[in-house]
Amino acid sequence: QVRLVESGGGLVQPGGSLRLSCAASGNMFSIYSMGWYRQAPGKQRELVASISTGDSTNYKDSVKGRFTISRDSARNTVYLQMNSLKPEDTAVYYCNVRDRAGVSFGWGQGTQVTVSA
């Protein structure tokens, strides 16, 4: 079992920045990748960015060049730096961890990100 605790969401104006953090604890032995998903009202949850143990990253096309995912393996923490935020980035952001086969080992409680003037 893996426990994920997110922080860093909030309200920001268009063009602003936020940094999300997710601290993982528990049995991390099988964890291969850590990532961020988001879910806007009335929409499906979607992958925003992920990073593997080898620091290979993957981004949703619409956030490339604006968002940066990073991890501190010693602290089992993953970060999402979000710059040039747009109203369409408004969603609840969830942290997720998966093994090499892509099996999910847990979700965080979610943190709200609202981009509005």
C-alpha positions in Angstrom: 0.0 0.0 0.0 1.3 3.5 -0.9 0.0 6.7 0.6 0.1 9.9 -1.4 -0.3 13.4 0.0 -0.6 16.3 -2.3 -0.2 20.0 -1.7 0.3 23.3 -3.6 -3.0 23.9 -5.3 -4.9 27.1 -5.2 -6.3 30.0 -7.2 -4.1 31.8 -9.7 -4.6 34.3 -12.4 -4.1 33.4 -16.1 -0.4 33.5 -16.8 0.5 32.7 -13.3 2.4 29.8 -11.7 1.8 27.1 -9.2 4.0 24.2 -7.9 2.3 21.0 -6.8 4.0 18.5 -4.5 3.2 14.9 -3.8 4.9 12.9 -1.0 4.7 9.2 -1.2 5.1 6.8 1.7 4.7 3.0 2.3 5.9 0.2 0.1 7.6 1.9 -2.8 9.6 -1.2 -3.8 7.6 -1.9 -7.0 7.0 1.7 -8.0 8.4 2.6 -11.4 6.7 5.9 -12.3 5.1 8.8 -10.5 2.7 11.1 -12.2 0.0 13.8 -12.2 -3.5 13.4 -13.6 -6.2 16.0 -13.6 -10.0 15.9 -13.8 -12.1 18.9 -14.8 -15.9 19.0 -14.0 -17.8 16.7 -16.5 -14.6 15.4 -18.0 -12.6 12.2 -17.7 -9.4 12.1 -15.6 -6.4 12.6 -17.9 -2.6 12.2 -17.6 -0.8 15.5 -17.3 2.8 14.3 -16.8 4.7 11.4 -15.5 8.3 10.6 -14.6 10.0 7.2 -14.3 12.8 6.0 -12.0 15.2 6.7 -14.9 13.9 10.3 -15.1 12.2 9.7 -18.4 9.3 12.1 -18.7 6.0 12.2 -20.5 3.7 15.2 -21.0 0.2 15.9 -22.3 0.7 17.9 -25.5 -1.2 20.9 -24.2 1.1 21.4 -21.2 4.5 20.8 -23.0 6.7 23.8 -22.5 4.6 25.1 -19.6 4.7 22.3 -17.1 7.7 20.5 -15.7 7.6 17.3 -13.7 10.5 16.3 -11.4 11.1 13.9 -8.5 13.3 13.7 -5.4 13.8 10.0 -5.1 15.4 10.2 -1.7 12.2 11.8 -0.4 9.8 9.9 -2.6 8.4 13.2 -3.7 7.2 14.3 -7.1 6.7 17.9 -8.1 4.8 19.6 -10.9 5.9 23.1 -11.8 3.1 24.8 -13.7 3.8 28.1 -15.5 1.8 30.2 -17.9 -1.4 28.7 -16.5 -4.5 28.9 -18.6 -8.2 28.8 -17.5 -8.4 25.4 -19.3 -5.9 24.0 -16.7 -8.5 24.4 -14.0 -9.1 20.9 -12.5 -8.5 18.7 -9.5 -5.0 17.4 -9.8 -4.2 13.9 -8.5 -0.9 12.3 -7.8 -0.5 8.6 -8.9 2.1 5.9 -8.8 2.5 2.9 -11.0 4.6 -0.2 -11.4 6.6 -1.0 -14.6 3.5 -2.8 -16.0 1.4 0.4 -15.6 -0.6 -1.0 -12.7 -1.7 1.8 -10.3 -0.7 1.5 -6.7 -2.6 4.5 -5.4 -4.1 7.9 -5.8 -3.7 11.0 -3.7 -6.8 12.9 -2.4 -6.5 15.6 -5.1 -5.7 19.3 -5.0 -7.8 21.9 -6.7 -6.2 24.2 -9.2 -8.3 27.1 -10.4 -7.0 29.6 -13.0 -9.3 32.6 -13.2 -9.1 36.3 -13.5 
